[in-house]
């Protein structure tokens, strides 16, 4: 069993490759875990919830970047 840690926003951004605004937008839509309030101006995310979200993402099926080249001739 993995220990659960609280991740600051910067760590969530690194683990998910999402920017701050995307994280908060997805949270508002109910599509990303909500943060835990630690203090009036400080929040963090449970590592187990972030990892579950990552695991629930479908694997990429197509390249994210298409250079327009169909292969070397």
BELFENRA-V896384 format. One record per residue. N is the residue number from 1. NEAR is the number of other C-alpha atoms within 12 Angstrom. Layout:
BEGIN
((N:NEAR) (N:NEAR))
END
This chain:
BEGIN
((1:4) (2:7) (3:8) (4:14) (5:17) (6:23) (7:28) (8:22) (9:29) (10:18) (11:22) (12:33) (13:21) (14:16) (15:22) (16:25) (17:16) (18:21) (19:17) (20:18) (21:13) (22:18) (23:30) (24:22) (25:16) (26:18) (27:20) (28:14) (29:12) (30:13) (31:19) (32:26) (33:26) (34:25) (35:27) (36:21) (37:16) (38:14) (39:9) (40:8) (41:8) (42:14) (43:19) (44:27) (45:32) (46:26) (47:26) (48:20) (49:25) (50:34) (51:23) (52:17) (53:24) (54:22) (55:13) (56:13) (57:14) (58:9) (59:10) (60:8) (61:8) (62:8) (63:9) (64:8) (65:9) (66:9) (67:8) (68:8) (69:8) (70:7) (71:7) (72:5) (73:4))
END
